[in-house]
């Protein structure tokens, strides 16, 4: 697994993950990404989501029905911007990832994990073994 020191984050990655920023919709790396693989924490490399659980929610951000392991995602009440939302952070790095909503596909549990592309890194299926994610191949 490739790890990264937080001090090496770009200003944009730092804004998103450390300052709880939000990318513009439809203007981020993974909102319409369809390749098979996994999405990992940009700092720790911890596997967070799979391409099998990604869906097009129409919101302009990568959306997932569930994390790979629920204990790897922390949930926090977020009252910013005059709304009540549930923020999600990575358990291993405490990076801000995005938010989870209850308007996802009902047949998959009804959740929509709306995640910022700058908070994750995609590992293609073909590279998973080489990068140390071979144990997750059966999820793709």
Phi, psi and omega per residue, in radians:
X1 nan 2.305 3.103
X2 -1.445 2.145 3.079
X3 -1.875 2.741 -3.110
X4 -2.397 2.438 3.052
X5 -1.330 2.424 -3.125
X6 -1.028 -0.452 -3.135
X7 -1.206 -0.231 3.136
X8 -1.648 0.008 3.115
X9 -1.132 2.515 3.042
X10 -1.193 2.833 3.092
X11 -0.963 -0.661 3.139
X12 -1.184 -0.811 3.113
X13 -1.057 -0.707 3.113
X14 -1.118 -0.771 3.132
X15 -1.027 -0.791 -3.108
X16 -1.197 -0.923 -2.976
X17 -1.445 -0.566 -3.048
X18 -1.797 -0.440 -3.091
X19 -1.948 0.190 3.091
X20 1.040 0.727 3.117
X21 -1.359 3.036 3.109
X22 -2.390 2.304 3.097
X23 -1.286 2.723 3.017
X24 -1.194 2.504 3.101
X25 -1.143 2.587 3.092
X26 1.098 0.200 -3.140
X27 -2.303 0.814 -3.137
X28 -2.494 2.851 -2.935
X29 -1.087 -0.622 -2.930
X30 -2.013 0.080 -3.050
X31 -1.016 -0.602 3.140
X32 -2.128 0.415 -3.132
X33 -1.296 2.290 -3.042
X34 -2.151 0.032 -3.115
X35 -1.178 2.607 3.126
X36 -1.381 2.399 3.117
X37 2.802 -2.770 3.133
X38 -2.214 2.763 3.099
X39 -1.983 2.242 -3.032
X40 -2.111 2.790 3.065
X41 -1.021 2.278 -3.057
X42 -1.122 -0.422 -3.127
X43 -1.672 -0.967 -3.018
X44 -1.535 -0.342 -3.057
X45 1.400 0.083 3.132
X46 -1.077 2.227 3.099
X47 -1.119 2.253 -3.087
X48 -2.044 -0.811 -3.057
X49 -2.442 2.725 3.067
X50 -1.962 2.763 3.070
X51 -1.137 -0.454 3.113
X52 -1.167 -0.426 -3.126
X53 -1.754 0.092 3.119
X54 -1.531 2.476 3.108
X55 -2.540 2.794 3.121
X56 -1.528 1.808 -3.124
X57 -1.558 -0.171 -3.123
X58 1.412 0.084 -3.069
X59 -1.569 -0.263 3.120
X60 1.650 0.082 3.052
X61 -2.196 2.741 3.044
X62 -1.049 2.296 -3.121
X63 -2.187 2.405 -3.101
X64 -2.287 2.591 3.120
X65 -1.404 -0.427 -3.134
X66 -2.903 2.752 3.020
X67 -1.394 2.879 3.080
X68 -1.048 -0.844 3.087
X69 -2.312 2.100 -3.068
X70 -1.039 -0.521 -3.123
X71 -1.264 -0.141 3.114
X72 -1.557 -0.053 -3.134
X73 -2.121 2.239 3.062
X74 -1.727 2.555 3.127
X75 -2.013 2.368 -3.125
X76 -2.401 2.457 3.029
X77 -1.147 2.372 -3.131
X78 -2.250 1.992 -3.115
X79 -1.862 0.249 -3.108
X80 -1.281 2.844 3.071
X81 1.030 0.472 3.086
X82 1.186 0.386 -3.131
X83 -2.232 2.880 2.969
X84 -1.969 2.031 -3.136
X85 -2.369 3.021 3.048
X86 -2.013 1.949 3.090
X87 -1.336 2.534 3.014
X88 -2.069 2.380 3.091
X89 -2.225 2.746 3.077
X90 -1.340 2.265 -3.123
X91 -1.094 -0.674 -3.024
X92 -1.328 -0.494 -3.091
X93 -2.113 -0.200 -3.037
X94 1.105 0.339 3.081
X95 -1.205 2.428 2.979
X96 -1.184 2.221 3.120
X97 -1.818 -0.725 -3.061
X98 2.798 -2.400 -3.105
X99 -2.457 2.784 3.055
X100 -2.060 2.414 -3.116
X101 -2.216 2.836 -3.121
X102 -1.711 0.487 -3.112
X103 -2.020 0.463 3.107
X104 -1.449 -3.132 -3.127
X105 -1.025 2.127 -3.102
X106 -1.046 -0.633 -3.119
X107 -1.194 -0.182 3.119
X108 -2.090 0.429 3.064
X109 1.781 -0.164 3.050
X110 1.406 0.128 -3.135
X111 -1.704 2.611 3.002
X112 -2.300 1.809 3.043
X113 -1.459 1.852 -3.087
X114 -1.674 1.870 -2.910
X115 -2.026 2.447 3.062
X116 -1.321 2.284 3.117
X117 -1.044 -0.598 -3.104
X118 -1.189 -0.201 -3.127
X119 -1.655 -0.141 -3.068
X120 -2.301 2.847 3.051
X121 -2.240 2.390 3.134
X122 -1.585 2.361 3.048
X123 -2.039 1.946 3.132
X124 -1.070 2.599 3.140
X125 -0.910 -0.719 -3.100
X126 -1.131 -0.344 -3.114
X127 -1.839 -0.029 -3.011
X128 -1.087 -0.746 -3.141
X129 -1.132 -0.856 -3.118
X130 -1.017 -0.606 -3.112
X131 -1.577 0.050 3.073
X132 1.623 0.300 -3.123
X133 -1.958 0.388 -3.114
X134 -0.998 -0.546 3.141
X135 -1.151 -0.223 -3.103
X136 -1.793 0.011 -3.118
X137 -1.029 -0.608 -3.112
X138 -1.203 -0.178 3.097
X139 -1.516 -0.204 -3.077
X140 -1.759 nan nan
